[in-house]
Amino acid sequence: MNRKETENENLSIVKEELFEKGCEEVKFRASDFLPCGKLAHGDEIIDLHKRGFHFEYKGKLRQLIAMFDTIGVLERCPECKAPCEVNSYIVITDFHIVYPCWACDKLICWDNSKQDLPS
């Protein structure tokens, strides 16, 4: 078994463990992220401050570890250059940072190993 197959198998095992704990797999857009750390999922509004959350990023599951108000950290969306809105936020995992831009409806991701945020 090559490295990629092993990583895919490990990802499947971790996902299965999360499913057994009651987690579900959901695809979402930036517009699903609501102000003040909330996430829309169908008719449900999830408070990300109170509930565990995992992202699949670059073939691995990453767990949400922190959220910060975007203002003061990021002035504009690196993609569409729209100013960050009041009550917008960035999500930080063990490996990457996500900015859900409501202007262009994209999830802007970058590795948190980089010292500078994208401009």
N, C-alpha and C positions, 0 to 999 in steps of 0.2 A: 504494500500500500504506500503510495507516495504521500508527500507532505500535505498537498491540497486535499486529497481524499481523507486523510486523518483529521484535518481541520474541519472539513464538512461533517464528518461523523461526530466529532466533538460538539460542534454547533447543534447538531440534531439532538444529541443527548441532553445538552443544557436546555434546549427549547422544550423537550419532552418533560424534563423535571419541572420547568416553569408551568407547563400546561397542567401537570398533576397538582400543582399548588393553586390552580384556579385562574392562572393568567391566560390571556388569549392573544393571538397574533392579529395585529391591526395595521393597515396601511393608512397613513395620514398625510395631510398637507400642512403647510405653514398656517393656513387659515383655520385649522382645527385647534391651534394653540390660542387660547383666549387670554385676555389681560390677567395679570396678577397670578400667574402660575397655574392656570387651569387649562384643561384639554377637553374639547368636545369629542364625544364618541357616541354617535347616534343621538339618542335622546338624553344620554347621561353626560353630566359635567364632572370630570375627574379633577380633584385638587392634587396636583403633583407634589405638593408639600407633604401630603398625608399618605400617599400611596406609592409603592415601589413602581419603578418604570425602567424598562430596558429598551435600548435601540440596537438594531443590527446595523453595524457600520464596518465596512471593509471585511465582510465575512465573519465578524465576531460580534457576540452580544456584549453591549456596554451598558452598565448601570448608571442611571442618573445619580450623581452625588451632590450636586449643588445647582442653584439657580441664582442669578444676579440680575438686578435691574439693568437694562441696557444703557440707559442714560448715564453718562460718566465713564462708560467702558467702550462703547461703540457709538459714534455719532451718526453714521450713515450705513445703509446696506452696502456691502462690498459688491453686490451684483448690480442692483438697479439705481444705487446712489440716493435712494429716498431717505429722508431723515428718519431716525428711529423714533417710533411713537411713544408717547407717555404710556406707562404700564407694560411696555414690551420688556422682554427679558432674554437672557442667554441661558442655555442649559449646558451644564458641564458634566461629562462622564469621566471615567478613568483615562480615557484616551483622546477624546475630541470635545469640541465646543460646537454647539448648534445655536444659530440665530434664526428663529422663524420669522421671516420678513412678511408682514401683512401686505405691503405694497405690491410686491411681485409674486407673492404666494409661493415662495421657495424656501426650503430649509437650507440655509447656508452653513456648511460644515467645514471645519478645519481642525487639524491635529493640535492638541494643546501642548505638544512638545515644542512648537514654534514659539519663539519669544514675543513676537509682535502679532497683534491681531491684524487681519486683512484690512486694507483701507479702501 
